[in-house]
Amino acid sequence: MADAFKRDLGINLIDLVNVSTRSAKRQKELYDAWIAAGKPAATPVAKPGTSEHDEENANALDINQSSDARVLPWLCKNGPTFGFFATARGEKWHWAWYGERPPLTRWVRHVANLKRWGL
């Protein structure tokens, strides 16, 4: 995917990756801070042990898209070709790898996100 991204946009995809993995301890800190701030329990911050960034089976990347408006449309169009899907509601930067045969729930969430974002 990085090669196609570079070819099409002239940008190194790796330079845009903010987060790929985080420890269970860090995930718990993020979740606890979200809840302590009075945010809803139905949260975009995954409960510890359920994050796609989990260090044991990490399959997600957070991709910075602020520097170029072409990044999100490119990911939406081409990500699934390489097994990457927008799987977190409201998080345009969160892309998870599920390979050629993602669970149906991931496809559904991906399509819902594209509609939500007008893409």
WOTA-V412763 format. One record per pair of residues at least 12 apart in sequence whose ideal C-beta (glycine too) atoms are under 6 Angstrom apart, sorted by sequence separation. I is the first residue (numbers start at 1). J is the second residue. D is the distance in whole Angstrom. If there is no record, write none. Layout:
i;j;d
I;J;D
I;J;D
This chain:
i;j;d
84;97;5
85;98;6
31;45;5
83;97;5
30;45;5
83;98;6
31;47;6
83;99;4
31;48;6
85;102;6
87;106;5
28;48;4
72;92;6
27;48;5
85;106;5
87;109;5
24;48;6
27;51;5
86;110;5
85;110;4
86;113;4
63;93;5
22;53;5
62;93;5
21;53;6
23;55;6
62;94;6
63;95;6
21;55;5
61;95;5
60;96;4
21;58;4
59;96;5
20;58;6
59;97;5
76;114;5
20;61;5
19;62;4
76;119;5
17;61;5
18;62;4
52;96;5
17;63;6
18;64;5
44;90;6
16;63;5
16;64;5
9;70;6
1;82;4
